[in-house]
């Protein structure tokens, strides 16, 4: 048993034990799940050393047989791509347990059990090195989020949960077909083994096979990102989810899509990725601008932040498909940045909702007079979200735009419009919610931040600053992994693969 096995056991055991806790003692349940999540986060910090000691390579690898036929293996490992995403997941889980401390009053046991099940699913996705194992954890992460939205959400929660589930399941079905096809061709689900077989010419995919397999995986991941125009489930899910659900959805679950693009689509199908890059970049830029424009006219704060996610994650997809070192570094870093800043925005919007019981911008105004510290935290988070220098989002967006300029100046020029528009819709929201005349209803329902709320938001603000000015604390393992990925993508096809492709063409 290695460190990664223990990392999965902690939330799994926590989930099972939570189910046996007495449901009429919500305080015990909250404290127990908070304790499990804190222990999991502290334990995840032990993973940093082994990954830094193995730059560009898999660390903490565990590989054993799970099912003999078909040959499914329990193969887990960690590298620079997944390290910070794992820690982001474990870091946010204790925070969302605190966020829900007072807000969730019904079916407390089930709610907190689902939070631990969600953590188990996303951790499994980030460390799986077997395609079937990856798919199992991918599906595990879907189920608890469905219930979090469907049970504890707002008025239209059933519609939003079903839409989220059906969209994601449609993509998952295509991914499963592609996984089975690859297994029938290769006899293995193991990702490193598949890469080795392709490099040595033992696994040969024709151009058409590679393209269709790439598209099947890509569609599953694009729905989860979500990439324009597959984004329509996201505003509904965010708008109806409880605060904890919105935070985990935006900060962690959406990253499963961008992670899958880098972990599976690019290394396994490099030729198809390059062939399809131009139209994918066009969709990413369209999402950047469209998401920003639609966010600008939203009357609901949660939906505004949801559409901002469509825009920001368009930057991540743009960086990935530049196929440059700086672009991949920026894309992975922006995944982390978005997880921190957008997660904090949803938390702060949730704090406003708990006070006013409304998400409509028109129901606020002058909050800065009644709650100056809450306003200060919201403004700092807003500035991070719009990419102010010295805060985290600036670094990721700068790297991605730099990569876009290297590929095509017009890509960068159009993407930069999204940066300008993000300042417009975010600052306009801040103006309408926090400044101006303070209505009587706001004055009497807007206490400033409590001790619990300070404990929630201070670590996130600290990370925004740290990631903005101490970038080299995070980038080296990411850069090492990006370098390794680009080397894999640049490897010429082995002679046997080239010959097979020629023979296929002649046969037609």
MIMARVEX-405916 format. One record per residue (C-alpha): x, y, z; residue number from 1. Coordinates in steps of 0.05 Angstrom, whole numbers. Layout:
% MIMARVEX-405916
[site [X; Y; Z]; NUM] ...
END
This chain:
% MIMARVEX-405916
[site [0; 0; 0]; 1] [site [30; 67; -21]; 2] [site [11; 139; -6]; 3] [site [-40; 142; -63]; 4] [site [-77; 82; -37]; 5] [site [-84; 116; 31]; 6] [site [-106; 180; -4]; 7] [site [-165; 142; -35]; 8] [site [-180; 102; 28]; 9] [site [-189; 164; 72]; 10] [site [-250; 193; 36]; 11] [site [-278; 124; 20]; 12] [site [-275; 102; 93]; 13] [site [-301; 170; 114]; 14] [site [-361; 162; 67]; 15] [site [-378; 93; 94]; 16] [site [-370; 113; 167]; 17] [site [-413; 175; 157]; 18] [site [-470; 131; 135]; 19] [site [-469; 97; 203]; 20] [site [-470; 161; 244]; 21] [site [-536; 178; 278]; 22] [site [-575; 225; 233]; 23] [site [-605; 261; 293]; 24] [site [-536; 287; 313]; 25] [site [-517; 336; 256]; 26] [site [-462; 368; 298]; 27] [site [-425; 301; 303]; 28] [site [-433; 290; 228]; 29] [site [-406; 358; 210]; 30] [site [-347; 352; 257]; 31] [site [-330; 282; 233]; 32] [site [-332; 299; 159]; 33] [site [-293; 363; 171]; 34] [site [-240; 323; 208]; 35] [site [-235; 270; 153]; 36] [site [-228; 324; 100]; 37] [site [-174; 362; 139]; 38] [site [-135; 297; 150]; 39] [site [-141; 282; 76]; 40] [site [-115; 351; 57]; 41] [site [-56; 347; 105]; 42] [site [-40; 278; 80]; 43] [site [-42; 302; 7]; 44] [site [14; 351; 22]; 45] [site [60; 291; 32]; 46] [site [53; 278; -43]; 47] [site [92; 341; -62]; 48] [site [161; 315; -45]; 49] [site [160; 251; -86]; 50] [site [133; 287; -148]; 51] [site [185; 343; -143]; 52] [site [238; 290; -137]; 53] [site [215; 257; -203]; 54] [site [205; 315; -252]; 55] [site [168; 295; -315]; 56] [site [159; 223; -292]; 57] [site [106; 184; -255]; 58] [site [115; 181; -180]; 59] [site [84; 139; -124]; 60] [site [64; 87; -176]; 61] [site [21; 29; -155]; 62] [site [3; -24; -206]; 63] [site [-33; -89; -192]; 64] [site [-84; -133; -226]; 65] [site [-157; -118; -212]; 66] [site [-194; -161; -262]; 67] [site [-160; -215; -304]; 68] [site [-205; -213; -364]; 69] [site [-213; -162; -392]; 70] [site [-144; -140; -367]; 71] [site [-163; -84; -320]; 72] [site [-109; -60; -272]; 73] [site [-110; -18; -210]; 74] [site [-56; 28; -236]; 75] [site [-48; 95; -201]; 76] [site [8; 147; -202]; 77] [site [20; 221; -195]; 78] [site [59; 272; -236]; 79] [site [65; 347; -245]; 80] [site [0; 351; -283]; 81] [site [-43; 318; -229]; 82] [site [-6; 338; -165]; 83] [site [-35; 407; -155]; 84] [site [-104; 386; -179]; 85] [site [-105; 332; -126]; 86] [site [-84; 382; -73]; 87] [site [-136; 433; -99]; 88] [site [-190; 380; -89]; 89] [site [-168; 362; -18]; 90] [site [-159; 436; 0]; 91] [site [-229; 456; -21]; 92] [site [-266; 398; 12]; 93] [site [-257; 422; 85]; 94] [site [-274; 492; 61]; 95] [site [-340; 471; 31]; 96] [site [-357; 432; 94]; 97] [site [-350; 497; 133]; 98] [site [-389; 535; 79]; 99] [site [-448; 486; 90]; 100] [site [-444; 487; 166]; 101] [site [-506; 529; 176]; 102] [site [-536; 529; 107]; 103] [site [-551; 454; 103]; 104] [site [-602; 436; 156]; 105] [site [-640; 378; 125]; 106] [site [-612; 309; 110]; 107] [site [-545; 330; 137]; 108] [site [-516; 260; 139]; 109] [site [-530; 247; 65]; 110] [site [-503; 315; 44]; 111] [site [-436; 307; 78]; 112] [site [-430; 234; 56]; 113] [site [-439; 256; -16]; 114] [site [-384; 309; -8]; 115] [site [-335; 254; 12]; 116] [site [-359; 209; -45]; 117] [site [-347; 267; -93]; 118] [site [-277; 276; -66]; 119] [site [-263; 202; -76]; 120] [site [-286; 205; -149]; 121] [site [-245; 266; -169]; 122] [site [-182; 241; -134]; 123] [site [-189; 175; -171]; 124] [site [-195; 210; -238]; 125] [site [-132; 251; -226]; 126] [site [-88; 192; -206]; 127] [site [-115; 135; -251]; 128] [site [-67; 108; -303]; 129] [site [-114; 55; -330]; 130] [site [-169; 78; -378]; 131] [site [-222; 33; -347]; 132] [site [-204; 56; -277]; 133] [site [-206; 128; -302]; 134] [site [-276; 116; -329]; 135] [site [-300; 84; -264]; 136] [site [-277; 144; -222]; 137] [site [-305; 191; -275]; 138] [site [-374; 161; -265]; 139] [site [-367; 159; -189]; 140] [site [-356; 235; -189]; 141] [site [-420; 245; -230]; 142] [site [-468; 211; -181]; 143] [site [-457; 252; -117]; 144] [site [-459; 318; -156]; 145] [site [-526; 297; -185]; 146] [site [-554; 287; -116]; 147] [site [-522; 350; -87]; 148] [site [-557; 392; -140]; 149] [site [-622; 351; -142]; 150] [site [-635; 347; -67]; 151] [site [-605; 410; -36]; 152] [site [-611; 458; -95]; 153] [site [-660; 514; -108]; 154] [site [-729; 515; -141]; 155] [site [-709; 484; -209]; 156] [site [-660; 435; -179]; 157] [site [-690; 372; -211]; 158] [site [-687; 401; -281]; 159] [site [-615; 426; -270]; 160] [site [-592; 359; -241]; 161] [site [-623; 318; -297]; 162] [site [-594; 364; -350]; 163] [site [-525; 359; -319]; 164] [site [-531; 283; -313]; 165] [site [-556; 271; -384]; 166] [site [-504; 316; -417]; 167] [site [-447; 284; -379]; 168] [site [-473; 213; -390]; 169] [site [-478; 225; -465]; 170] [site [-404; 243; -467]; 171] [site [-387; 185; -421]; 172] [site [-420; 135; -468]; 173] [site [-377; 158; -526]; 174] [site [-315; 155; -483]; 175] [site [-332; 84; -462]; 176] [site [-339; 62; -534]; 177] [site [-271; 92; -550]; 178] [site [-239; 58; -490]; 179] [site [-268; -10; -511]; 180] [site [-244; 0; -583]; 181] [site [-173; 16; -558]; 182] [site [-174; -46; -515]; 183] [site [-195; -90; -573]; 184] [site [-138; -62; -614]; 185] [site [-84; -66; -560]; 186] [site [-106; -115; -507]; 187] [site [-95; -65; -451]; 188] [site [-127; -6; -416]; 189] [site [-60; 17; -387]; 190] [site [-44; 88; -410]; 191] [site [33; 85; -403]; 192] [site [33; 17; -437]; 193] [site [-11; 44; -494]; 194] [site [38; 102; -504]; 195] [site [97; 54; -504]; 196] [site [62; 8; -555]; 197] [site [48; 67; -601]; 198] [site [119; 93; -596]; 199] [site [148; 25; -614]; 200] [site [98; 11; -670]; 201] [site [64; -47; -634]; 202] [site [-2; -10; -635]; 203] [site [-19; 23; -702]; 204] [site [-79; 67; -712]; 205] [site [-99; 91; -781]; 206] [site [-113; 165; -791]; 207] [site [-188; 153; -790]; 208] [site [-184; 110; -727]; 209] [site [-142; 160; -691]; 210] [site [-188; 217; -711]; 211] [site [-253; 182; -690]; 212] [site [-223; 160; -623]; 213] [site [-197; 230; -610]; 214] [site [-266; 260; -625]; 215] [site [-301; 210; -579]; 216] [site [-255; 227; -521]; 217] [site [-255; 301; -538]; 218] [site [-331; 306; -538]; 219] [site [-335; 274; -468]; 220] [site [-283; 322; -442]; 221] [site [-311; 383; -479]; 222] [site [-380; 372; -447]; 223] [site [-348; 370; -378]; 224] [site [-304; 433; -389]; 225] [site [-355; 457; -416]; 226] [site [-332; 483; -484]; 227] [site [-378; 527; -526]; 228] [site [-431; 507; -551]; 229] [site [-436; 447; -503]; 230] [site [-440; 493; -443]; 231] [site [-515; 501; -434]; 232] [site [-521; 454; -374]; 233] [site [-471; 494; -333]; 234] [site [-510; 558; -316]; 235] [site [-571; 516; -296]; 236] [site [-529; 470; -252]; 237] [site [-493; 529; -219]; 238] [site [-556; 570; -212]; 239] [site [-593; 515; -175]; 240] [site [-537; 482; -136]; 241] [site [-523; 496; -62]; 242] [site [-460; 537; -50]; 243] [site [-417; 475; -35]; 244] [site [-441; 443; -99]; 245] [site [-425; 505; -140]; 246] [site [-356; 509; -111]; 247] [site [-338; 437; -123]; 248] [site [-369; 438; -192]; 249] [site [-332; 500; -215]; 250] [site [-266; 488; -179]; 251] [site [-257; 414; -188]; 252] [site [-307; 378; -233]; 253] [site [-298; 424; -292]; 254] [site [-223; 410; -288]; 255] [site [-236; 336; -302]; 256] [site [-251; 357; -374]; 257] [site [-189; 399; -385]; 258] [site [-147; 347; -348]; 259] [site [-173; 292; -394]; 260] [site [-153; 333; -455]; 261] [site [-81; 337; -431]; 262] [site [-77; 267; -400]; 263] [site [-110; 227; -456]; 264] [site [-127; 265; -520]; 265] [site [-59; 297; -533]; 266] [site [-11; 240; -518]; 267] [site [-53; 183; -546]; 268] [site [-76; 218; -609]; 269] [site [-24; 273; -625]; 270] [site [-36; 273; -699]; 271] [site [-112; 279; -693]; 272] [site [-103; 333; -640]; 273] [site [-61; 375; -688]; 274] [site [-110; 362; -746]; 275] [site [-169; 387; -704]; 276] [site [-133; 443; -666]; 277] [site [-156; 501; -710]; 278] [site [-231; 491; -702]; 279] [site [-223; 474; -628]; 280] [site [-186; 540; -617]; 281] [site [-241; 577; -654]; 282] [site [-293; 546; -608]; 283] [site [-250; 563; -547]; 284] [site [-245; 636; -569]; 285] [site [-319; 638; -585]; 286] [site [-332; 612; -514]; 287] [site [-286; 665; -484]; 288] [site [-325; 722; -518]; 289] [site [-394; 691; -515]; 290] [site [-388; 673; -441]; 291] [site [-366; 744; -425]; 292] [site [-421; 777; -465]; 293] [site [-476; 733; -434]; 294] [site [-447; 743; -364]; 295] [site [-453; 818; -375]; 296] [site [-529; 816; -380]; 297] [site [-543; 766; -324]; 298] [site [-590; 791; -269]; 299] [site [-571; 732; -224]; 300] [site [-502; 732; -190]; 301] [site [-492; 657; -193]; 302] [site [-509; 653; -266]; 303] [site [-462; 711; -279]; 304] [site [-404; 674; -246]; 305] [site [-424; 610; -282]; 306] [site [-419; 644; -350]; 307] [site [-352; 674; -329]; 308] [site [-329; 601; -321]; 309] [site [-347; 587; -393]; 310] [site [-303; 646; -412]; 311] [site [-244; 630; -367]; 312] [site [-242; 556; -386]; 313] [site [-241; 576; -459]; 314] [site [-173; 605; -443]; 315] [site [-151; 537; -415]; 316] [site [-172; 501; -478]; 317] [site [-138; 554; -521]; 318] [site [-73; 544; -483]; 319] [site [-75; 469; -489]; 320] [site [-84; 469; -564]; 321] [site [-27; 518; -578]; 322] [site [18; 457; -567]; 323] [site [72; 501; -537]; 324] [site [109; 497; -471]; 325] [site [84; 564; -447]; 326] [site [13; 549; -469]; 327] [site [9; 482; -433]; 328] [site [41; 512; -371]; 329] [site [-9; 569; -372]; 330] [site [-68; 523; -384]; 331] [site [-53; 478; -325]; 332] [site [-37; 538; -281]; 333] [site [-102; 571; -302]; 334] [site [-140; 508; -281]; 335] [site [-114; 519; -211]; 336] [site [-126; 595; -213]; 337] [site [-198; 586; -235]; 338] [site [-209; 535; -180]; 339] [site [-187; 584; -127]; 340] [site [-216; 650; -152]; 341] [site [-282; 625; -180]; 342] [site [-292; 579; -120]; 343] [site [-282; 640; -75]; 344] [site [-332; 679; -117]; 345] [site [-385; 626; -108]; 346] [site [-371; 623; -33]; 347] [site [-378; 699; -27]; 348] [site [-442; 698; -68]; 349] [site [-467; 643; -21]; 350] [site [-452; 688; 39]; 351] [site [-494; 743; 8]; 352] [site [-550; 693; -6]; 353] [site [-550; 669; 67]; 354] [site [-561; 740; 89]; 355] [site [-611; 765; 37]; 356] [site [-641; 699; 12]; 357] [site [-636; 725; -59]; 358] [site [-586; 719; -116]; 359] [site [-616; 775; -157]; 360] [site [-569; 834; -166]; 361] [site [-628; 882; -163]; 362] [site [-643; 860; -91]; 363] [site [-577; 888; -66]; 364] [site [-541; 954; -65]; 365] [site [-498; 991; -15]; 366] [site [-473; 927; 18]; 367] [site [-405; 961; 29]; 368] [site [-438; 1007; 81]; 369] [site [-468; 949; 121]; 370] [site [-412; 897; 112]; 371] [site [-346; 931; 94]; 372] [site [-302; 869; 106]; 373] [site [-346; 824; 64]; 374] [site [-342; 877; 9]; 375] [site [-266; 879; 15]; 376] [site [-260; 804; 6]; 377] [site [-308; 805; -53]; 378] [site [-269; 862; -87]; 379] [site [-202; 826; -79]; 380] [site [-231; 762; -108]; 381] [site [-262; 801; -165]; 382] [site [-195; 833; -182]; 383] [site [-163; 765; -181]; 384] [site [-217; 738; -228]; 385] [site [-207; 794; -279]; 386] [site [-132; 783; -280]; 387] [site [-102; 840; -241]; 388] [site [-26; 835; -238]; 389] [site [2; 806; -173]; 390] [site [-59; 762; -167]; 391] [site [-65; 691; -192]; 392] [site [-108; 695; -255]; 393] [site [-61; 745; -287]; 394] [site [-4; 694; -292]; 395] [site [-46; 640; -326]; 396] [site [-79; 688; -376]; 397] [site [-13; 721; -392]; 398] [site [21; 655; -408]; 399] [site [-37; 632; -451]; 400] [site [-40; 697; -490]; 401] [site [35; 694; -500]; 402] [site [28; 623; -529]; 403] [site [-30; 646; -573]; 404] [site [13; 702; -602]; 405] [site [66; 651; -620]; 406] [site [15; 609; -658]; 407] [site [-29; 663; -690]; 408] [site [-32; 736; -670]; 409] [site [-107; 739; -685]; 410] [site [-121; 684; -635]; 411] [site [-90; 726; -581]; 412] [site [-124; 790; -604]; 413] [site [-194; 760; -602]; 414] [site [-181; 723; -536]; 415] [site [-157; 788; -505]; 416] [site [-227; 816; -516]; 417] [site [-251; 767; -463]; 418] [site [-201; 796; -413]; 419] [site [-229; 866; -425]; 420] [site [-302; 842; -421]; 421] [site [-288; 804; -356]; 422] [site [-269; 869; -323]; 423] [site [-333; 901; -349]; 424] [site [-383; 849; -323]; 425] [site [-348; 835; -257]; 426] [site [-336; 907; -237]; 427] [site [-406; 926; -259]; 428] [site [-434; 872; -214]; 429] [site [-391; 898; -156]; 430] [site [-416; 968; -167]; 431] [site [-490; 948; -167]; 432] [site [-485; 901; -108]; 433] [site [-437; 936; -61]; 434] [site [-442; 1011; -75]; 435] [site [-495; 1064; -82]; 436] [site [-553; 1075; -35]; 437] [site [-566; 1021; 18]; 438] [site [-639; 997; 20]; 439] [site [-670; 986; 88]; 440] [site [-677; 911; 74]; 441] [site [-602; 906; 62]; 442] [site [-584; 947; 124]; 443] [site [-623; 900; 169]; 444] [site [-601; 834; 136]; 445] [site [-527; 845; 122]; 446] [site [-483; 831; 183]; 447] [site [-408; 832; 169]; 448] [site [-365; 769; 166]; 449] [site [-367; 718; 223]; 450] [site [-307; 679; 250]; 451] [site [-328; 618; 209]; 452] [site [-331; 660; 145]; 453] [site [-262; 689; 159]; 454] [site [-235; 618; 166]; 455] [site [-265; 601; 99]; 456] [site [-243; 660; 57]; 457] [site [-174; 678; 85]; 458] [site [-138; 616; 58]; 459] [site [-168; 628; -11]; 460] [site [-146; 702; -11]; 461] [site [-77; 682; 12]; 462] [site [-71; 632; -45]; 463] [site [-93; 684; -96]; 464] [site [-35; 729; -74]; 465] [site [15; 672; -67]; 466] [site [0; 643; -136]; 467] [site [4; 714; -165]; 468] [site [73; 732; -137]; 469] [site [103; 664; -121]; 470] [site [89; 628; -186]; 471] [site [153; 588; -183]; 472] [site [127; 552; -122]; 473] [site [78; 516; -169]; 474] [site [104; 518; -240]; 475] [site [166; 473; -240]; 476] [site [130; 405; -236]; 477] [site [78; 431; -286]; 478] [site [133; 453; -335]; 479] [site [170; 386; -328]; 480] [site [106; 349; -346]; 481] [site [91; 396; -405]; 482] [site [161; 385; -432]; 483] [site [151; 309; -428]; 484] [site [83; 314; -462]; 485] [site [110; 356; -520]; 486] [site [166; 306; -530]; 487] [site [115; 250; -535]; 488] [site [75; 290; -586]; 489] [site [135; 306; -628]; 490] [site [159; 234; -634]; 491] [site [155; 212; -708]; 492] [site [110; 153; -723]; 493] [site [151; 88; -723]; 494] [site [165; 58; -792]; 495] [site [116; 2; -781]; 496] [site [60; 52; -767]; 497] [site [76; 94; -829]; 498] [site [79; 32; -872]; 499] [site [12; 7; -845]; 500] [site [-20; 74; -859]; 501] [site [6; 73; -931]; 502] [site [-19; 2; -941]; 503] [site [-87; 23; -915]; 504] [site [-91; 80; -965]; 505] [site [-70; 35; -1023]; 506] [site [-121; -18; -1002]; 507] [site [-176; 33; -1011]; 508] 
END
